[in-house]
Amino acid sequence: MSNRMANSPYLNSIFDHERHKNAVKWTAKRIEALKEKLKIEAIAFTGQSGAGVAYPVSYLTGIPLICVRKDNRENSHGCDVEQANTEVKNYVIIDDFMETGSTVDRILEKLRDLTCVAIILYNHYGENRTIYKGIPGYTHH
């Protein structure tokens, strides 16, 4: 039986301790700064890299999570979306970076009855503020 392990570049922001710590601290600080102004009630994420930052950010900010499953093979109990038992109207998406927008589009589609008030990209270095489909975005700069 072989041990099949790989160094996945897309998870470097999670596996590298310093990068992970910086991503969590920056994301929590950005959400705290926007929480009252944007009335953020939940943090939406998807996938391994999203979970790696979402869990500690939720803990640090006290904001509940919404997990959007990537596909049917990953769902739990037949649910594409899982969240705490709380009423949510406004949420923020956190993700590592945005290339095509497909991850953000999937979250927006699954949560179409709620309002996305911001997109936080914790591993995307570039413009401080971007806009995607009319939603303000914030990037680590």
N, CA, C and O atoms as a MOPAC input file, in Angstrom:
PM7 MOZYME 1SCF
protein

 N      0.85100 1    -1.17600 1     0.00000 1
 C      0.00000 1     0.00000 1     0.00000 1
 C      0.89400 1     1.23400 1     0.00000 1
 O      1.75700 1     1.37700 1     0.86500 1
 N      0.69500 1     2.10000 1    -0.94000 1
 C      1.53700 1     3.28800 1    -1.04700 1
 C      0.87600 1     4.47600 1    -0.34700 1
 O     -0.34800 1     4.57500 1    -0.26700 1
 N      1.70400 1     5.35100 1     0.14400 1
 C      1.23400 1     6.57500 1     0.78100 1
 C      1.18600 1     7.65000 1    -0.28600 1
 O      2.22900 1     8.11200 1    -0.74800 1
 N      0.00500 1     8.04700 1    -0.67900 1
 C     -0.15700 1     9.01600 1    -1.75900 1
 C     -0.42800 1    10.38500 1    -1.17500 1
 O     -1.56500 1    10.73000 1    -0.85300 1
 N      0.64300 1    11.16400 1    -1.04300 1
 C      0.52200 1    12.52200 1    -0.52100 1
 C      1.15600 1    13.46900 1    -1.52400 1
 O      2.12200 1    13.11900 1    -2.20200 1
 N      0.61300 1    14.64900 1    -1.60900 1
 C      1.14400 1    15.63000 1    -2.54500 1
 C      1.21200 1    16.98300 1    -1.85900 1
 O      0.49400 1    17.24300 1    -0.89400 1
 N      2.06500 1    17.81700 1    -2.35900 1
 C      2.13300 1    19.19600 1    -1.90500 1
 C      1.28900 1    20.01500 1    -2.86900 1
 O      1.74500 1    20.37900 1    -3.95300 1
 N      0.07200 1    20.29700 1    -2.47300 1
 C     -0.87100 1    20.99200 1    -3.33800 1
 C     -0.68300 1    22.49900 1    -3.24300 1
 O     -0.88800 1    23.08100 1    -2.17700 1
 N     -0.29500 1    23.13900 1    -4.34600 1
 C     -0.06000 1    24.58500 1    -4.29300 1
 C     -1.30200 1    25.38300 1    -3.87900 1
 O     -1.17400 1    26.42200 1    -3.23100 1
 N     -2.49700 1    24.91300 1    -4.24400 1
 C     -3.67800 1    25.69000 1    -3.91000 1
 C     -3.99800 1    25.66100 1    -2.41500 1
 O     -4.78000 1    26.48600 1    -1.94300 1
 N     -3.41000 1    24.72800 1    -1.66200 1
 C     -3.62400 1    24.68700 1    -0.22200 1
 C     -2.43700 1    25.24100 1     0.57400 1
 O     -2.39800 1    25.11200 1     1.79800 1
 N     -1.47600 1    25.85100 1    -0.11100 1
 C     -0.31700 1    26.41500 1     0.58900 1
 C     -0.72200 1    27.42200 1     1.65400 1
 O     -0.07800 1    27.51400 1     2.69900 1
 N     -1.77700 1    28.16900 1     1.39900 1
 C     -2.20000 1    29.16900 1     2.38600 1
 C     -2.77700 1    28.50700 1     3.63700 1
 O     -2.98400 1    29.18200 1     4.64500 1
 N     -3.03400 1    27.22500 1     3.59000 1
 C     -3.53000 1    26.48100 1     4.74900 1
 C     -2.39300 1    25.68700 1     5.39800 1
 O     -2.25100 1    25.69600 1     6.62000 1
 N     -1.58800 1    25.00500 1     4.58900 1
 C     -0.54200 1    24.13600 1     5.12400 1
 C      0.67900 1    24.89600 1     5.63500 1
 O      1.35100 1    24.42700 1     6.55400 1
 N      0.97300 1    26.03500 1     5.07100 1
 C      2.09300 1    26.84200 1     5.54900 1
 C      1.61300 1    27.64100 1     6.75800 1
 O      0.74900 1    28.50900 1     6.63200 1
 N      2.17600 1    27.34400 1     7.93100 1
 C      1.68600 1    27.92200 1     9.17800 1
 C      1.64600 1    29.45500 1     9.15700 1
 O      0.64100 1    30.04500 1     9.55200 1
 N      2.69600 1    30.09100 1     8.71400 1
 C      2.73300 1    31.56400 1     8.70200 1
 C      1.71200 1    32.13900 1     7.73800 1
 O      1.01800 1    33.10000 1     8.07100 1
 N      1.61200 1    31.56700 1     6.55600 1
 C      0.62200 1    32.05400 1     5.58700 1
 C     -0.79900 1    31.85000 1     6.10900 1
 O     -1.65900 1    32.71400 1     5.93400 1
 N     -1.04400 1    30.70300 1     6.75300 1
 C     -2.36800 1    30.43400 1     7.29800 1
 C     -2.70100 1    31.42800 1     8.40400 1
 O     -3.78800 1    32.00500 1     8.42000 1
 N     -1.77500 1    31.62500 1     9.31500 1
 C     -1.98000 1    32.57600 1    10.40700 1
 C     -2.26100 1    33.97200 1     9.85800 1
 O     -3.16200 1    34.65900 1    10.34000 1
 N     -1.49400 1    34.39300 1     8.85600 1
 C     -1.69700 1    35.71500 1     8.25600 1
 C     -3.04700 1    35.80700 1     7.54700 1
 O     -3.72800 1    36.82800 1     7.64800 1
 N     -3.44000 1    34.75200 1     6.82800 1
 C     -4.72700 1    34.74800 1     6.13500 1
 C     -5.88400 1    34.85900 1     7.12300 1
 O     -6.83100 1    35.61200 1     6.89200 1
 N     -5.80900 1    34.11100 1     8.22000 1
 C     -6.87100 1    34.13800 1     9.23100 1
 C     -6.93300 1    35.50300 1     9.89900 1
 O     -8.01200 1    36.08100 1    10.03200 1
 N     -5.78500 1    36.02100 1    10.31900 1
 C     -5.75800 1    37.32200 1    11.00000 1
 C     -6.26500 1    38.43500 1    10.08600 1
 O     -7.07000 1    39.26600 1    10.50600 1
 N     -5.79500 1    38.45200 1     8.83700 1
 C     -6.21700 1    39.49800 1     7.90200 1
 C     -7.72000 1    39.40300 1     7.62600 1
 O     -8.41900 1    40.41700 1     7.63400 1
 N     -8.21900 1    38.18200 1     7.38000 1
 C     -9.63700 1    37.99700 1     7.06200 1
 C    -10.51800 1    38.39000 1     8.25000 1
 O    -11.52500 1    39.07500 1     8.07000 1
 N    -10.15400 1    37.96800 1     9.44600 1
 C    -10.93500 1    38.32400 1    10.63600 1
 C    -10.94100 1    39.83600 1    10.84900 1
 O    -11.97700 1    40.41700 1    11.17300 1
 N     -9.79900 1    40.46400 1    10.67000 1
 C     -9.70600 1    41.92000 1    10.84000 1
 C    -10.56800 1    42.64800 1     9.80500 1
 O    -11.25400 1    43.61400 1    10.14000 1
 N    -10.53700 1    42.19100 1     8.56100 1
 C    -11.33300 1    42.81400 1     7.49400 1
 C    -12.82100 1    42.64700 1     7.77900 1
 O    -13.59000 1    43.59500 1     7.61900 1
 N    -13.23300 1    41.45600 1     8.20000 1
 C    -14.65000 1    41.22400 1     8.48800 1
 C    -15.09000 1    42.03600 1     9.69700 1
 O    -16.18200 1    42.60400 1     9.68600 1
 N    -14.27500 1    42.10500 1    10.73000 1
 C    -14.60700 1    42.92500 1    11.90300 1
 C    -14.81400 1    44.38400 1    11.50100 1
 O    -15.72400 1    45.04600 1    12.00100 1
 N    -13.97100 1    44.88100 1    10.59900 1
 C    -14.06600 1    46.27700 1    10.16100 1
 C    -15.34300 1    46.53600 1     9.35800 1
 O    -15.84900 1    47.65800 1     9.34400 1
 N    -15.85700 1    45.51500 1     8.69700 1
 C    -17.03700 1    45.66500 1     7.83700 1
 C    -18.33600 1    45.18600 1     8.48400 1
 O    -19.42100 1    45.46300 1     7.97100 1
 N    -18.23500 1    44.47900 1     9.59300 1
 C    -19.37900 1    43.77400 1    10.19600 1
 C    -20.58700 1    44.67700 1    10.43900 1
 O    -21.69400 1    44.34600 1    10.01300 1
 N    -20.40200 1    45.77900 1    11.09600 1
 C    -21.53500 1    46.66700 1    11.41700 1
 C    -22.04800 1    47.39400 1    10.17600 1
 O    -23.25400 1    47.44900 1     9.93500 1
 N    -21.13800 1    47.94200 1     9.40100 1
 C    -21.51600 1    48.71700 1     8.20700 1
 C    -22.33200 1    47.88100 1     7.22300 1
 O    -23.33800 1    48.35100 1     6.69100 1
 N    -21.89600 1    46.63000 1     6.97800 1
 C    -22.56000 1    45.77100 1     5.99600 1
 C    -23.57800 1    44.82000 1     6.60900 1
 O    -24.23100 1    44.06100 1     5.89300 1
 N    -23.71700 1    44.86000 1     7.93300 1
 C    -24.66200 1    43.99100 1     8.63700 1
 C    -24.41100 1    42.50900 1     8.32500 1
 O    -25.33000 1    41.76400 1     7.98600 1
 N    -23.14500 1    42.10600 1     8.44800 1
 C    -22.75200 1    40.72600 1     8.16300 1
 C    -23.29100 1    39.80800 1     9.25500 1
 O    -23.01100 1    39.99600 1    10.43900 1
 N    -24.07300 1    38.80800 1     8.83200 1
 C    -24.68600 1    37.85900 1     9.76100 1
 C    -24.14900 1    36.44200 1     9.61200 1
 O    -24.41500 1    35.58500 1    10.45400 1
 N    -23.39200 1    36.19100 1     8.53800 1
 C    -22.83600 1    34.85500 1     8.31900 1
 C    -21.64200 1    34.94700 1     7.37800 1
 O    -21.47500 1    35.91200 1     6.63100 1
 N    -20.81600 1    33.90000 1     7.44500 1
 C    -19.65200 1    33.76600 1     6.57800 1
 C    -19.87700 1    32.52700 1     5.72600 1
 O    -20.00200 1    31.42600 1     6.26200 1
 N    -19.93100 1    32.68900 1     4.39900 1
 C    -20.11500 1    31.56700 1     3.49000 1
 C    -18.76800 1    31.14500 1     2.91100 1
 O    -17.92200 1    31.98000 1     2.59200 1
 N    -18.58900 1    29.82700 1     2.78200 1
 C    -17.35300 1    29.29200 1     2.22200 1
 C    -17.65200 1    27.97100 1     1.53600 1
 O    -18.73700 1    27.40800 1     1.67600 1
 N    -16.66700 1    27.49300 1     0.79400 1
 C    -16.76400 1    26.18200 1     0.17100 1
 C    -15.37500 1    25.57000 1     0.10100 1
 O    -14.38000 1    26.29200 1     0.03500 1
 N    -15.30200 1    24.27000 1     0.11300 1
 C    -14.04800 1    23.55700 1    -0.09600 1
 C    -13.08700 1    23.56000 1     1.08100 1
 O    -13.32600 1    24.19100 1     2.11100 1
 N    -11.99000 1    22.83300 1     0.89200 1
 C    -10.97100 1    22.66800 1     1.93200 1
 C    -10.29400 1    23.98500 1     2.28200 1
 O    -10.15600 1    24.32200 1     3.45800 1
 N     -9.87200 1    24.72700 1     1.26600 1
 C     -9.15400 1    25.97500 1     1.55700 1
 C    -10.07400 1    26.98600 1     2.23300 1
 O     -9.64400 1    27.71600 1     3.12600 1
 N    -11.31800 1    27.03000 1     1.81900 1
 C    -12.27700 1    27.92100 1     2.46300 1
 C    -12.52400 1    27.54200 1     3.90900 1
 O    -12.57600 1    28.40800 1     4.78100 1
 N    -12.67900 1    26.24700 1     4.16800 1
 C    -12.92300 1    25.76900 1     5.53100 1
 C    -11.73900 1    26.06400 1     6.44200 1
 O    -11.91800 1    26.42200 1     7.60600 1
 N    -10.53600 1    25.91400 1     5.91400 1
 C     -9.33600 1    26.13200 1     6.70900 1
 C     -9.22700 1    27.53200 1     7.26600 1
 O     -8.61000 1    27.73600 1     8.31200 1
 N     -9.81100 1    28.49600 1     6.59000 1
 C     -9.80900 1    29.87900 1     7.06500 1
 C    -11.14300 1    30.22300 1     7.72100 1
 O    -11.16900 1    30.96500 1     8.70300 1
 N    -12.23900 1    29.70300 1     7.20100 1
 C    -13.57000 1    30.05400 1     7.71500 1
 C    -13.76000 1    29.67200 1     9.17900 1
 O    -14.29200 1    30.46500 1     9.95500 1
 N    -13.33400 1    28.47000 1     9.57100 1
 C    -13.55000 1    28.02700 1    10.94600 1
 C    -12.88300 1    28.94700 1    11.96500 1
 O    -13.55900 1    29.40700 1    12.88600 1
 N    -11.58200 1    29.23600 1    11.84100 1
 C    -10.98800 1    30.14100 1    12.83900 1
 C    -11.50500 1    31.57700 1    12.73900 1
 O    -11.58600 1    32.26600 1    13.75600 1
 N    -11.85400 1    32.04000 1    11.54800 1
 C    -12.39600 1    33.39700 1    11.41400 1
 C    -13.75400 1    33.48700 1    12.09900 1
 O    -14.04500 1    34.48600 1    12.75700 1
 N    -14.58400 1    32.46300 1    11.95700 1
 C    -15.87000 1    32.42800 1    12.64300 1
 C    -15.66800 1    32.48400 1    14.15200 1
 O    -16.36500 1    33.21600 1    14.85600 1
 N    -14.71500 1    31.70900 1    14.63800 1
 C    -14.40500 1    31.70500 1    16.07000 1
 C    -13.96200 1    33.08700 1    16.54700 1
 O    -14.42200 1    33.56300 1    17.58500 1
 N    -13.07300 1    33.73000 1    15.79500 1
 C    -12.53500 1    35.03100 1    16.19400 1
 C    -13.56200 1    36.16200 1    16.11100 1
 O    -13.51800 1    37.09500 1    16.91300 1
 N    -14.47500 1    36.08700 1    15.15900 1
 C    -15.45000 1    37.16200 1    14.95900 1
 C    -16.79800 1    36.89200 1    15.60900 1
 O    -17.58700 1    37.81800 1    15.80200 1
 N    -17.07300 1    35.63800 1    15.95000 1
 C    -18.37300 1    35.28500 1    16.51700 1
 C    -19.48700 1    35.24500 1    15.48200 1
 O    -20.66500 1    35.26900 1    15.83800 1
 N    -19.12800 1    35.18500 1    14.20800 1
 C    -20.11600 1    35.16100 1    13.12400 1
 C    -20.29700 1    33.70900 1    12.66100 1
 O    -19.30900 1    33.03100 1    12.38000 1
 N    -21.54300 1    33.22000 1    12.57700 1
 C    -21.77800 1    31.82900 1    12.17500 1
 C    -21.41200 1    31.56600 1    10.71500 1
 O    -21.26200 1    32.48300 1     9.90700 1
 N    -21.27500 1    30.27500 1    10.41300 1
 C    -20.84400 1    29.83900 1     9.08700 1
 C    -21.98800 1    29.28900 1     8.25400 1
 O    -22.99200 1    28.79900 1     8.77200 1
 N    -21.79900 1    29.38800 1     6.93300 1
 C    -22.63100 1    28.69100 1     5.95200 1
 C    -21.66600 1    27.92200 1     5.05700 1
 O    -20.82000 1    28.51900 1     4.39100 1
 N    -21.79400 1    26.60500 1     5.04400 1
 C    -20.93900 1    25.75700 1     4.20500 1
 C    -21.70700 1    25.37800 1     2.95000 1
 O    -22.76300 1    24.75100 1     3.02800 1
 N    -21.17900 1    25.75700 1     1.79600 1
 C    -21.77100 1    25.39200 1     0.50800 1
 C    -20.92600 1    24.26000 1    -0.06400 1
 O    -19.75300 1    24.44600 1    -0.38700 1
 N    -21.52800 1    23.10400 1    -0.18300 1
 C    -20.81200 1    21.93000 1    -0.68700 1
 C    -20.47200 1    22.11700 1    -2.15800 1
 O    -21.22400 1    22.73200 1    -2.91400 1
 N    -19.31600 1    21.57200 1    -2.55100 1
 C    -18.86400 1    21.72100 1    -3.93200 1
 C    -19.70300 1    20.90800 1    -4.91900 1
 O    -20.05500 1    21.39600 1    -5.99300 1
 N    -20.01800 1    19.67000 1    -4.55000 1
 C    -20.82400 1    18.82900 1    -5.42900 1
 C    -21.52200 1    17.75900 1    -4.60600 1
 O    -21.34700 1    17.68500 1    -3.39000 1
 N    -22.29600 1    16.95000 1    -5.26000 1
 C    -23.09700 1    15.94500 1    -4.56100 1
 C    -22.25600 1    14.88300 1    -3.86100 1
 O    -22.73100 1    14.27300 1    -2.90300 1
 N    -21.03900 1    14.64300 1    -4.30200 1
 C    -20.18900 1    13.64000 1    -3.65500 1
 C    -19.71400 1    14.11800 1    -2.29200 1
 O    -19.31900 1    13.31000 1    -1.45200 1
 N    -19.75100 1    15.42000 1    -2.06800 1
 C    -19.21300 1    15.98900 1    -0.83100 1
 C    -20.30800 1    16.33400 1     0.17900 1
 O    -20.00400 1    16.75300 1     1.29600 1
 N    -21.56300 1    16.16500 1    -0.19400 1
 C    -22.62300 1    16.63200 1     0.70300 1
 C    -22.84200 1    15.70900 1     1.89400 1
 O    -22.45500 1    14.54000 1     1.88700 1
 N    -23.46300 1    16.26400 1     2.89800 1
 C    -23.73400 1    15.52000 1     4.11800 1
 C    -25.24200 1    15.44600 1     4.30800 1
 O    -25.92200 1    16.47200 1     4.34300 1
 N    -25.75000 1    14.25500 1     4.42800 1
 C    -27.19000 1    14.06800 1     4.65100 1
 C    -28.02600 1    14.64300 1     3.51100 1
 O    -29.16500 1    15.05600 1     3.72900 1
 N    -27.47800 1    14.67400 1     2.30300 1
 C    -28.22800 1    15.13900 1     1.14500 1
 C    -28.37200 1    16.64100 1     1.02800 1
 O    -29.17100 1    17.11800 1     0.22100 1
 N    -27.62500 1    17.39600 1     1.80700 1
 C    -27.74000 1    18.85600 1     1.78600 1
 C    -26.57800 1    19.49600 1     1.02900 1
 O    -25.41600 1    19.15300 1     1.24900 1
 N    -26.90100 1    20.42000 1     0.14400 1
 C    -25.86800 1    21.17900 1    -0.56300 1
 C    -25.34900 1    22.33600 1     0.28700 1
 O    -24.23300 1    22.81600 1     0.08500 1
 N    -26.17200 1    22.77900 1     1.24200 1
 C    -25.82200 1    23.91700 1     2.08500 1
 C    -26.10200 1    23.54300 1     3.53200 1
 O    -27.15900 1    23.00200 1     3.85500 1
 N    -25.12700 1    23.84200 1     4.40700 1
 C    -25.31700 1    23.60000 1     5.83900 1
 C    -24.98800 1    24.88600 1     6.58900 1
 O    -24.04600 1    25.60000 1     6.24300 1
 N    -25.77800 1    25.16700 1     7.62000 1
 C    -25.54100 1    26.36700 1     8.41100 1
 C    -26.07600 1    26.17300 1     9.82400 1
 O    -26.81100 1    25.22800 1    10.10900 1
 N    -25.68900 1    27.08700 1    10.69200 1
 C    -26.18100 1    27.07100 1    12.06500 1
 C    -27.67000 1    27.37800 1    12.07000 1
 O    -28.19500 1    27.93400 1    11.10600 1
 N    -28.34200 1    27.02400 1    13.13600 1
 C    -29.76200 1    27.32600 1    13.28700 1
 C    -29.95000 1    28.79000 1    13.64600 1
 O    -30.21000 1    29.12100 1    14.80200 1
 N    -29.82100 1    29.64300 1    12.68200 1
 C    -29.96400 1    31.07500 1    12.91300 1
 C    -30.51300 1    31.73900 1    11.66100 1
 O    -30.23300 1    31.30700 1    10.54300 1
 N    -31.28900 1    32.78300 1    11.85400 1
 C    -31.82700 1    33.54500 1    10.72700 1
 C    -30.71400 1    34.38600 1    10.11800 1
 O    -30.02100 1    35.11400 1    10.83000 1
 N    -30.54500 1    34.29000 1     8.83100 1
 C    -29.51300 1    35.04100 1     8.12900 1
 C    -30.12800 1    35.72000 1     6.92100 1
 O    -30.87600 1    35.10800 1     6.15800 1
 N    -29.80500 1    36.99300 1     6.75800 1
 C    -30.19600 1    37.72800 1     5.55000 1
 C    -28.96300 1    38.10900 1     4.75000 1
 O    -28.92800 1    37.94900 1     3.53000 1
 N    -27.94000 1    38.61900 1     5.45300 1
 C    -26.72700 1    39.11200 1     4.79900 1
 C    -25.52700 1    38.24400 1     5.14700 1
 O    -25.33400 1    37.85900 1     6.30100 1
 N    -24.73800 1    37.94800 1     4.15000 1
 C    -23.55100 1    37.14000 1     4.38100 1
 C    -22.38200 1    37.66700 1     3.55400 1
 O    -22.56200 1    38.43500 1     2.60900 1
 N    -21.20000 1    37.24200 1     3.92700 1
 C    -19.98200 1    37.55200 1     3.19600 1
 C    -19.39000 1    36.23200 1     2.72200 1
 O    -19.44800 1    35.23000 1     3.43400 1
 N    -18.82200 1    36.23100 1     1.52400 1
 C    -18.12900 1    35.05600 1     1.00200 1
 C    -16.64600 1    35.22300 1     1.30400 1
 O    -16.08000 1    36.29100 1     1.07400 1
 N    -16.01500 1    34.16700 1     1.82000 1
 C    -14.55800 1    34.18200 1     1.89700 1
 C    -14.01700 1    33.07500 1     1.00700 1
 O    -14.53700 1    31.96000 1     0.98200 1
 N    -12.96400 1    33.41000 1     0.27900 1
 C    -12.33700 1    32.46000 1    -0.63200 1
 C    -10.86700 1    32.83500 1    -0.75300 1
 O    -10.46100 1    33.92800 1    -0.35800 1
 N    -10.07100 1    31.92000 1    -1.30200 1
 C     -8.65500 1    32.21900 1    -1.40900 1
 C     -8.36500 1    33.22700 1    -2.51900 1
 O     -7.68000 1    34.22100 1    -2.27700 1
 N     -8.86600 1    32.99500 1    -3.71500 1
 C     -8.67000 1    33.92700 1    -4.82000 1
 C     -9.78900 1    33.72900 1    -5.82300 1
 O    -10.56800 1    32.78200 1    -5.71400 1
 N     -9.87100 1    34.60900 1    -6.78900 1
 C    -10.89900 1    34.48000 1    -7.80900 1
 C    -10.23000 1    34.51700 1    -9.17400 1
 O     -9.58900 1    35.49800 1    -9.55100 1
 N    -10.40000 1    33.42000 1    -9.90300 1
 C     -9.84700 1    33.37100 1   -11.25600 1
 C    -10.97800 1    33.50100 1   -12.26900 1
 O    -11.01600 1    34.46000 1   -13.04000 1
 N    -11.89700 1    32.54100 1   -12.27100 1
 C    -13.00300 1    32.57100 1   -13.22500 1
 C    -14.30000 1    33.07000 1   -12.59700 1
 O    -15.21000 1    33.49300 1   -13.31000 1
 N    -14.39000 1    33.02500 1   -11.27900 1
 C    -15.61500 1    33.40600 1   -10.58700 1
 C    -16.56700 1    32.24400 1   -10.37400 1
 O    -17.64800 1    32.43700 1    -9.81800 1
 N    -16.19600 1    31.03000 1   -10.80300 1
 C    -17.12300 1    29.89500 1   -10.70700 1
 C    -17.43600 1    29.52200 1    -9.26000 1
 O    -18.56900 1    29.14400 1    -8.96100 1
 N    -16.46200 1    29.61800 1    -8.35500 1
 C    -16.72600 1    29.30200 1    -6.94500 1
 C    -17.70500 1    30.30600 1    -6.35600 1
 O    -18.67200 1    29.92300 1    -5.69700 1
 N    -17.46000 1    31.57300 1    -6.58800 1
 C    -18.35300 1    32.62100 1    -6.08100 1
 C    -19.73500 1    32.47100 1    -6.70300 1
 O    -20.74200 1    32.61000 1    -6.00900 1
 N    -19.79500 1    32.19000 1    -8.00200 1
 C    -21.08800 1    32.00100 1    -8.67300 1
 C    -21.87000 1    30.84700 1    -8.06000 1
 O    -23.08500 1    30.94800 1    -7.88700 1
 N    -21.18700 1    29.74400 1    -7.72600 1
 C    -21.86600 1    28.59100 1    -7.11300 1
 C    -22.45700 1    28.97800 1    -5.76100 1
 O    -23.59200 1    28.61600 1    -5.45300 1
 N    -21.69100 1    29.71000 1    -4.95500 1
 C    -22.19500 1    30.14200 1    -3.64800 1
 C    -23.37200 1    31.08900 1    -3.82900 1
 O    -24.39000 1    30.95200 1    -3.15000 1
 N    -23.24200 1    32.04900 1    -4.73900 1
 C    -24.34100 1    32.99400 1    -4.99200 1
 C    -25.60500 1    32.26100 1    -5.42700 1
 O    -26.70100 1    32.61400 1    -4.99100 1
 N    -25.46900 1    31.24800 1    -6.27700 1
 C    -26.62400 1    30.48500 1    -6.74500 1
 C    -27.27000 1    29.69600 1    -5.60400 1
 O    -28.49200 1    29.71300 1    -5.45300 1
 N    -26.46600 1    29.01600 1    -4.81200 1
 C    -27.01500 1    28.20400 1    -3.71800 1
 C    -27.66800 1    29.06800 1    -2.63600 1
 O    -28.59200 1    28.61900 1    -1.95700 1
 N    -27.18800 1    30.30600 1    -2.47300 1
 C    -27.71700 1    31.20900 1    -1.43800 1
 C    -28.51400 1    32.35700 1    -2.05700 1
 O    -28.53000 1    33.46500 1    -1.52100 1
 N    -29.16700 1    32.09200 1    -3.17400 1
 C    -29.84800 1    33.15100 1    -3.94000 1
 C    -30.95500 1    33.86300 1    -3.15600 1
 O    -31.33200 1    34.97700 1    -3.51900 1
 N    -31.47800 1    33.25800 1    -2.10700 1
 C    -32.51900 1    33.90900 1    -1.30800 1
 C    -31.93900 1    34.84600 1    -0.24400 1
 O    -32.68400 1    35.53600 1     0.45200 1
 N    -30.61400 1    34.86700 1    -0.12100 1
 C    -29.92800 1    35.73600 1     0.83900 1
 C    -29.15900 1    36.80500 1     0.07200 1
 O    -29.08700 1    36.76100 1    -1.15600 1
 N    -28.58700 1    37.76200 1     0.79200 1
 C    -27.85100 1    38.85500 1     0.15100 1
 C    -26.36900 1    38.76700 1     0.48900 1
 O    -25.97700 1    38.81500 1     1.65400 1
 N    -25.55800 1    38.63900 1    -0.55400 1
 C    -24.10900 1    38.67100 1    -0.36800 1
 C    -23.68800 1    40.14300 1    -0.32800 1
 O    -23.92100 1    40.88500 1    -1.28300 1
 N    -23.07200 1    40.55900 1     0.77500 1
 C    -22.71600 1    41.96300 1     0.95400 1
 C    -21.24400 1    42.25000 1     0.66700 1
 O    -20.85800 1    43.41200 1     0.53600 1
 N    -20.41400 1    41.20400 1     0.56600 1
 C    -18.99900 1    41.40000 1     0.23500 1
 C    -18.35000 1    40.05800 1    -0.08700 1
 O    -18.83000 1    38.99600 1     0.31000 1
 N    -17.24600 1    40.14400 1    -0.81700 1
 C    -16.41300 1    38.98700 1    -1.11700 1
 C    -15.01800 1    39.30600 1    -0.57600 1
 O    -14.41800 1    40.31800 1    -0.93800 1
 N    -14.51700 1    38.43600 1     0.28900 1
 C    -13.19700 1    38.61900 1     0.89300 1
 C    -12.26500 1    37.55800 1     0.30600 1
 O    -12.49800 1    36.36100 1     0.47100 1
 N    -11.21700 1    38.00100 1    -0.37700 1
 C    -10.25600 1    37.09200 1    -0.99800 1
 C     -8.95400 1    37.16600 1    -0.21400 1
 O     -8.18900 1    38.11900 1    -0.36100 1
 N     -8.70100 1    36.15900 1     0.62100 1
 C     -7.58400 1    36.22400 1     1.56500 1
 C     -6.24200 1    35.82800 1     0.97000 1
 O     -5.21100 1    36.05000 1     1.60600 1
 N     -6.21600 1    35.26300 1    -0.20100 1
 C     -4.94700 1    34.85600 1    -0.80500 1
 C     -4.76500 1    35.49600 1    -2.17700 1
 O     -3.94100 1    35.04400 1    -2.97200 1
 N     -5.51500 1    36.52200 1    -2.44800 1
 C     -5.46100 1    37.21500 1    -3.73600 1
 C     -4.78900 1    38.56000 1    -3.50400 1
 O     -5.35100 1    39.44800 1    -2.86200 1
 N     -3.61200 1    38.69300 1    -4.02100 1
 C     -2.87500 1    39.94100 1    -3.83800 1
 C     -3.08400 1    40.78800 1    -5.07400 1
 O     -2.83800 1    40.33100 1    -6.19000 1
 N     -3.52400 1    41.98500 1    -4.89200 1
 C     -3.79700 1    42.85300 1    -6.02800 1
 C     -4.51300 1    44.08800 1    -5.55700 1
 O     -4.21400 1    44.63400 1    -4.49400 1
 N     -5.46600 1    44.52700 1    -6.35900 1
 C     -6.24100 1    45.70700 1    -6.00200 1
 C     -6.88400 1    45.51800 1    -4.64000 1
 O     -7.35800 1    44.42800 1    -4.32000 1
 N     -6.90300 1    46.57200 1    -3.84000 1
 C     -7.48600 1    46.48800 1    -2.51000 1
 C     -8.98200 1    46.23500 1    -2.57300 1
 O     -9.53100 1    45.52300 1    -1.73300 1
 N     -9.62700 1    46.80500 1    -3.54800 1
 C    -11.07400 1    46.63000 1    -3.62700 1
 C    -11.46700 1    46.34700 1    -5.06300 1
 O    -11.06500 1    47.06300 1    -5.98000 1
 N    -12.23800 1    45.32200 1    -5.25200 1
 C    -12.73100 1    44.96700 1    -6.56800 1
 C    -14.24500 1    44.83600 1    -6.47900 1
 O    -14.80700 1    44.81400 1    -5.38400 1
 N    -14.89700 1    44.74900 1    -7.61500 1
 C    -16.35100 1    44.55200 1    -7.61900 1
 C    -16.65300 1    43.40200 1    -8.57100 1
 O    -16.16400 1    43.37700 1    -9.70000 1
 N    -17.45800 1    42.45400 1    -8.11200 1
 C    -17.86300 1    41.31700 1    -8.92400 1
 C    -19.38000 1    41.24700 1    -8.89500 1
 O    -19.97500 1    41.05600 1    -7.83500 1
 N    -19.99900 1    41.39900 1   -10.03800 1
 C    -21.46200 1    41.36600 1   -10.16100 1
 C    -22.12900 1    42.35300 1    -9.18900 1
 O    -23.17600 1    42.05700 1    -8.61200 1
 N    -21.52000 1    43.50300 1    -9.02200 1
 C    -22.08000 1    44.54000 1    -8.15400 1
 C    -21.78100 1    44.35000 1    -6.67400 1
 O    -22.22200 1    45.15300 1    -5.85100 1
 N    -21.03900 1    43.30100 1    -6.32000 1
 C    -20.71900 1    43.01800 1    -4.91500 1
 C    -19.30900 1    43.52700 1    -4.63200 1
 O    -18.37600 1    43.18000 1    -5.35700 1
 N    -19.13600 1    44.34000 1    -3.59700 1
 C    -17.78000 1    44.80800 1    -3.28700 1
 C    -16.88500 1    43.65900 1    -2.85000 1
 O    -17.31000 1    42.75800 1    -2.12700 1
 N    -15.65200 1    43.70800 1    -3.29900 1
 C    -14.68200 1    42.68500 1    -2.93600 1
 C    -13.47000 1    43.30700 1    -2.29400 1
 O    -13.10500 1    44.44200 1    -2.60000 1
 N    -12.84800 1    42.57100 1    -1.40800 1
 C    -11.66300 1    43.04700 1    -0.69300 1
 C    -10.58300 1    41.99500 1    -0.82900 1
 O    -10.81600 1    40.80800 1    -0.60000 1
 N     -9.40100 1    42.44700 1    -1.20300 1
 C     -8.28500 1    41.52500 1    -1.40200 1
 C     -7.13500 1    41.87800 1    -0.48000 1
 O     -6.95100 1    43.02900 1    -0.08400 1
 N     -6.37400 1    40.85900 1    -0.15400 1
 C     -5.18600 1    41.02300 1     0.68100 1
 C     -4.13700 1    41.73100 1    -0.17900 1
 O     -3.78800 1    41.24300 1    -1.25400 1
 N     -3.64800 1    42.84500 1     0.27300 1
 C     -2.67600 1    43.60900 1    -0.53300 1
 C     -1.38200 1    43.80300 1     0.19300 1
 O     -0.46100 1    44.42100 1    -0.34000 1

